[in-house]
Amino acid sequence: MSQGIPETMKAIRYSTYGGPDVLRCEEVPVPAVGEGEVLVRVHAAGVNPGDWQIRSGLAGDRFGLPYIPGWDISGVVVSTGAAVTGFHPGDAVYGMTANSGGCAEYAVLPAGHLAPMPKTATFIEAAALPQSGFTAWHALFVQGNLEAGQTVLINGAAGGVGHLAVQLARWKGARVIGSASARNEAYLRNLGVDAFVDYTAGLLAEFARSADLVLDTAGGDGDWLLDALKPGGRLVPVAWGRYSAEKAVKASVTVQDVQLPPFSAAYLEELSRLFDGGQLRVTIDSEFPLEETAKAHEKSESRRARGKIVIRVRPA
């Protein structure tokens, strides 16, 4: 390896699918850098629902074993491939890996998946933004075509994607209805929602047929969300849910498929601009050291996190 880069590193890895107990902190080789890639010394890694869903076997065996979880990272560039011109050793960056591997002391990312960190963000905050921020942006503005003056209902508004979607929709000039459990009402009102729905109590009559767009970040049984849409409205899910096709047709609304669009650093640049401008903030539910990644997975799997869970790989 190059000078200053060790041959091995600590990483969280599992060799069989199962519960959080299958996660092990192991010594593994530092990944090699390809021509268009960047090697980053990881400071923090974001936790997403996909991490425990893959670990548990819900995603099947498409990713292969052994497996290092973690898609979102922040850190410092230590080495670049021959074709990389936009990054240099010492740059503080954040982004999303091409095939997981973020819960480790070093990670390799395509240069096109990286951007300079927001100037006002900590490494913990930056690691929480890439996948959730990208997902919220794409669902609202690319799939949902949300425009100023429209109304959007965001289901799961207190979660990792949801709380960022609330802020992005407000920045766009939309009216925002936030749906979550009752314990999150004060949090979401402070975040700026115009109205709140306790999903456990059902949809109030005043919100029926009031939304141009519904963004469902929670999945599950989502038929009640169809009742919130105006005729011609659209439901954009970012988690797999169950929606009655017959009911959607009767209500003259459209239910889109869950999309897994290709990631681009262009989205990170927009998120950085909004973060540094004060229009976007990230709520950190909890931090865990690398060695306690299993506890982070347990918290994520409970579906009770407010905002984002982050793995602290290097001490602050």
C-alpha positions in Angstrom: 0.0 0.0 0.0 1.0 3.7 -0.3 2.8 5.3 2.5 0.5 6.1 5.5 -2.1 3.6 4.4 -2.1 0.4 6.4 -2.6 -3.0 4.8 -5.5 -4.0 7.0 -8.3 -2.2 8.8 -11.2 -2.8 11.3 -14.5 -3.4 9.7 -17.9 -4.7 10.7 -18.6 -7.8 8.7 -21.0 -10.8 8.6 -20.7 -14.2 6.9 -24.2 -15.4 7.5 -27.6 -13.7 7.4 -29.5 -13.2 10.6 -30.0 -10.9 13.5 -27.7 -8.1 14.8 -25.7 -10.8 16.6 -24.1 -12.0 13.3 -22.2 -8.7 13.0 -18.5 -9.0 13.9 -15.7 -6.5 14.2 -12.9 -8.1 12.1 -9.5 -7.2 10.7 -9.8 -7.2 6.9 -7.6 -5.9 3.9 -7.9 -2.2 3.1 -9.7 -2.1 -0.3 -7.7 -1.3 -3.5 -8.4 1.9 -5.4 -9.6 1.6 -9.0 -8.8 4.1 -11.8 -11.9 6.2 -11.2 -12.2 5.7 -7.5 -11.3 7.4 -4.2 -10.0 5.8 -1.0 -11.5 7.6 2.0 -10.5 7.3 5.7 -14.0 7.0 7.1 -14.9 9.2 10.1 -18.6 8.3 10.2 -21.1 6.0 8.4 -24.9 6.5 8.2 -27.3 3.7 9.0 -30.3 3.1 6.7 -33.1 0.5 6.9 -31.5 -1.3 3.9 -28.6 -2.2 6.2 -30.6 -4.5 8.5 -32.9 -5.6 5.7 -29.9 -7.0 3.8 -28.3 -8.4 6.9 -31.5 -10.2 7.9 -31.8 -11.9 4.5 -34.9 -10.0 3.4 -33.0 -8.9 0.3 -32.0 -12.4 -0.6 -28.4 -13.3 -1.4 -27.9 -10.8 -4.2 -25.1 -9.0 -2.4 -23.0 -12.0 -1.5 -21.1 -12.9 1.7 -19.0 -12.0 3.6 -20.5 -8.5 3.6 -19.6 -5.2 5.2 -22.7 -3.0 5.7 -22.9 0.8 5.4 -23.6 2.9 2.3 -23.3 6.5 3.5 -19.9 7.8 4.7 -18.1 11.0 5.5 -14.3 11.2 5.9 -11.0 12.4 4.4 -9.5 11.4 1.1 -6.3 9.5 1.4 -5.7 8.2 -2.1 -7.2 8.6 -5.6 -7.2 6.5 -8.8 -5.3 7.6 -11.9 -8.4 9.0 -13.6 -9.6 11.1 -10.7 -8.9 14.9 -10.9 -11.4 16.5 -8.6 -10.3 15.2 -5.3 -7.0 15.2 -3.4 -5.6 13.7 -0.2 -6.8 15.7 2.8 -10.2 16.7 1.3 -13.1 16.3 3.6 -15.8 14.5 1.6 -19.1 12.7 1.9 -21.0 10.4 -0.3 -22.5 7.0 -1.0 -20.6 3.8 -1.8 -21.3 1.7 -4.9 -21.8 -1.6 -3.1 -21.8 -1.0 0.7 -18.6 -1.3 2.8 -19.0 1.9 4.8 -18.8 0.4 8.3 -15.0 0.3 8.2 -12.0 2.4 8.7 -11.5 2.8 5.0 -13.9 2.7 2.0 -13.5 3.0 -1.7 -16.1 5.1 -3.6 -16.6 6.1 -7.2 -15.5 9.7 -7.7 -18.9 10.4 -9.1 -20.5 9.4 -5.7 -18.5 11.9 -3.7 -18.7 15.7 -3.0 -17.0 18.1 -0.7 -18.6 18.1 2.8 -20.9 21.0 3.6 -18.7 23.6 5.2 -20.9 23.9 8.3 -21.5 20.1 8.8 -19.7 17.8 11.2 -18.6 14.4 10.0 -21.6 12.9 11.9 -24.1 15.2 10.2 -22.5 14.7 6.8 -22.7 10.9 7.0 -26.4 11.1 7.7 -27.3 13.0 4.5 -26.4 11.1 1.3 -28.9 8.3 0.9 -31.8 9.8 2.8 -31.3 13.3 1.3 -31.0 11.8 -2.2 -34.1 9.6 -1.7 -36.2 12.5 -0.4 -35.1 14.8 -3.2 -35.7 12.3 -6.0 -39.1 11.2 -4.6 -40.4 14.8 -4.1 -39.1 16.5 -7.2 -38.2 13.9 -9.8 -40.9 11.3 -9.3 -43.4 13.5 -7.5 -43.0 16.7 -9.5 -43.8 18.7 -6.4 -44.2 22.4 -7.1 -44.6 25.6 -5.0 -48.2 26.0 -3.8 -49.0 22.3 -3.8 -49.8 20.1 -0.8 -47.7 17.0 0.1 -48.5 14.5 2.9 -45.3 12.8 4.1 -45.9 9.5 5.9 -43.1 8.6 8.3 -42.2 12.3 8.5 -40.0 11.9 11.6 -37.7 9.3 10.1 -34.5 9.6 8.2 -35.9 10.3 4.8 -39.1 11.8 6.2 -37.6 14.6 8.2 -35.4 15.7 5.3 -38.4 15.5 2.9 -40.3 17.9 5.2 -37.6 20.5 5.0 -37.1 20.1 1.3 -40.8 20.4 0.6 -41.0 23.6 2.7 -38.0 25.0 0.9 -39.8 24.4 -2.4 -42.8 26.3 -1.2 -45.2 23.4 -0.7 -47.8 23.0 2.1 -46.6 20.0 4.2 -48.7 17.6 6.2 -46.6 15.4 8.4 -47.7 11.9 9.4 -46.1 10.1 12.3 -46.9 8.7 15.8 -48.3 11.1 18.3 -45.0 11.3 20.3 -43.5 13.1 17.2 -46.1 15.8 16.8 -44.2 18.5 18.7 -40.9 17.6 16.9 -42.5 17.8 13.5 -44.3 21.1 14.3 -40.9 22.6 15.3 -39.5 21.2 12.0 -42.1 23.2 10.2 -45.0 21.0 9.1 -48.2 23.0 8.4 -50.4 20.2 9.8 -50.0 16.9 11.6 -51.6 13.5 11.3 -51.3 10.7 13.9 -51.3 7.7 11.6 -52.5 5.4 14.5 -55.7 7.4 14.7 -56.5 7.4 11.0 -57.0 10.2 8.5 -59.1 13.1 9.7 -61.9 14.3 7.4 -60.2 17.7 7.0 -57.3 16.0 5.2 -59.3 13.8 2.9 -58.6 14.6 -0.8 -56.4 17.5 0.1 -52.9 16.4 -1.1 -51.4 16.7 -4.6 -48.7 14.2 -3.6 -48.2 11.6 -0.9 -44.7 10.5 -0.1 -44.8 7.2 1.8 -41.5 6.5 3.6 -43.0 3.9 6.0 -44.5 1.2 3.7 -46.9 -1.4 5.1 -50.7 -1.1 4.7 -51.0 2.3 2.9 -54.6 2.2 1.6 -55.5 5.1 4.0 -53.0 7.3 2.2 -55.0 7.1 -1.0 -57.9 8.8 0.8 -55.6 11.9 1.3 -55.1 12.4 -2.5 -57.0 14.8 -4.7 -58.2 13.3 -8.0 -55.2 13.3 -10.3 -52.9 13.1 -7.3 -49.9 10.7 -7.0 -48.5 8.5 -4.3 -44.7 8.0 -4.4 -43.5 5.2 -2.1 -39.8 4.8 -1.1 -40.6 1.7 0.9 -42.6 -1.2 -0.2 -46.2 -0.9 0.8 -49.7 -2.4 0.0 -52.1 -0.1 -1.9 -55.4 -1.2 -3.4 -55.3 -0.9 -7.2 -59.0 -0.9 -7.3 -59.3 1.9 -4.8 -56.7 4.0 -6.6 -58.6 3.7 -9.9 -61.9 4.6 -8.2 -60.2 7.7 -6.6 -58.5 8.7 -9.9 -55.1 8.7 -8.3 -51.7 7.2 -9.4 -49.5 4.9 -7.3 -45.9 4.7 -8.5 -43.5 1.9 -8.1 -40.6 2.0 -5.7 -37.6 3.3 -7.7 -33.9 2.7 -7.1 -32.4 5.4 -9.2 -28.7 5.8 -9.9 -26.9 8.0 -7.3 -25.1 11.2 -8.4 -22.9 13.7 -6.6 -25.0 16.4 -8.2 -27.6 15.8 -5.5 -25.0 16.1 -2.8 -24.0 19.5 -4.1 -27.6 20.7 -3.8 -27.9 19.2 -0.3 -24.6 21.0 0.7 -25.9 24.3 -0.6 -29.1 24.0 1.4 -27.3 22.8 4.5 -24.8 25.6 4.5 -27.6 28.1 3.7 -29.6 27.0 6.8 -32.6 25.6 4.9 -31.7 22.0 5.7 -30.7 20.4 9.0 -30.3 16.8 10.0 -31.6 15.3 13.2 -29.2 12.8 14.8 -31.2 10.2 16.7 -28.1 8.5 18.1 -24.5 7.7 17.6 -22.7 4.4 18.1 -19.0 3.5 17.9 -18.0 1.1 15.2 -17.7 -1.8 17.6 -21.4 -1.3 18.6 -22.9 -1.4 15.1 -25.1 -4.2 16.2 -26.8 -1.8 18.6 -27.3 0.7 15.8 -29.0 -2.0 13.7 -31.3 -2.9 16.6 -32.3 0.7 16.9 -32.9 1.0 13.2 -34.9 -2.2 13.1 -37.2 -0.9 15.9 -38.4 1.7 13.4 -38.6 4.2 16.3 -35.6 6.4 15.4 -36.2 10.1 15.0 -34.0 11.3 12.2 -30.8 9.4 11.6 -28.6 6.8 13.3 -24.9 7.2 12.7 -21.8 5.0 13.3 -18.8 6.9 14.7 -15.8 5.2 13.1 -13.1 7.7 14.2 -13.2 9.5 17.6 -14.3 13.2 17.3 
